[in-house]
Amino acid sequence: MQRPSSNLRARVFPNHWSLLFGQIAFYSFVVILFSGVVLMLDYKPSAEQVVYDGPYGPLRGTEMSRALDSTLAITFETRGGLLIRQLHHWATLIMVAAILLHLLQLFFTAGFRRPRRLNWLVVFGLLVITLGAALTGTSLPDDMASGTSLAVLDGVLQATPFVGSALSWLLFGGEFPGDVISRFYPLHIAVLPAAIVVLFLALRRKSGQTVRGRAAAVAVVKRVGLFCFVVGVSVVMAATATINPVWLYGPADPADTSAGVGPAWYLAFLDGSLRLAPGWEVVWWGRTISFAVLLPVAICTLFLALVAVYPFIEERMTGDRKEHHVLERPRANPIRTGIGVAGIVFYGVLWAAAGADTLAVQFHLSFNTLLRVFQILLILGPPAALVITRRICLGLQQQDTEIATHGIETGRIVRRPDGGYVEDHRPSVRQLMPR
Ligand code: HEM
């Protein structure tokens, strides 16, 4: 007898918008690959110092690395260079957002249960590696903004007790900033993209979206349509919205930083965690250990580790080892949905805290009070979100039961023969279905 799962697989092609994020991530990766190869033609991965004498006046005569010099040449001298740079950057943002939304969709619909537990790990790995590719990519122009992010990264590594200096030495190939560009370049253009290709292939094999006959032709047309849509949106963004204007930031300098330039939105939660950590310090074995860095690093690592292993924790806690081939509505599992919303609130508070200085200036608030409010929200927000979400889910379940038993309210009040008034209900789809 044929297994029901293989039967289903032969017919399933995702149509609902929430099931398309994986494909959107893949298509934006194709855009990144194409634009990356074009950028490679003119980009010079070299820290050698040169004096800028290109067409951009404000920087003329400034000493900078050959990497930034070539990025400015791509921007101002190569025909279509700025468009390709912005296309590469916007497609990166779309890819990260699509993977994050794909993870959320898998979480809230329980798409991570057996036999797709490894899918979850693959998508999570895809997210981590794409973040690595984005971080190494934004470091390549060697401008002030990327230099500042790397200085923060170096500070965090150095603050790790015992192994910090060695880790920093390993990453930067010497004392910061070391030879970071020539170390990151091969990682960025070859190692990390290759790992991403492997993970996409694994995902395709595991999701088993096989369609046959006429359905296959329809699926291909839909895929091509979605691909054109992703390319179109990325090109429109690249052509109309400036992103990473390195010419305004100037060259990286470890002794300097620019005000108002924050980390990319997807890494902002790490920055927020550093801002919210209390400045506690202890001296152990003659060494000063600062919790201002250790605590946020530990908490963010724990958070990401819990996200990665969540399917295994849920399986162990609920004892549900059955195979599932149908997604679940978020309201059907109030605790899981509550945990998911609590996670979003935790991430969101850290994320918002990364913009605390801008918020304080824009809204004329005290920076310290704002940080205190975020600290309180970080502790109380997630449990409150869990409780409220759980109640909402239970309420929605109750509403579903009402509709299933009494039908859908029509808003039409009718008078009964005995003089009483009742609201008319029309039968729900479930009531109409043969039992
Ligand atoms: C998922 C994979 C990738 C991601 C997320 C990514 C992301 C980025 C980002 C955000 C930048 C900074 C762009 C800017 O200047 O605003 C960048 C720069 C760059 N990327 Fe990628 N990239 C990826 C793959 C590739 C590949 C496969 C290549 C080459 C085949 C490539 C070549 C380059 C080059 C040459 C630069 C420096 C030029 C510049 O910054 O304008 N990238 N990348």
Residues whose N, C-alpha, C, O or C-beta is under 5 A from the ligand:
A	BS01	HEM	I32 L33 G36 V37 L39 M40 Y43 T71 R85 H88 H89 T92 T130 A133 A134 G137 T138 L140 P141 H188 I189 P193 I243 N244
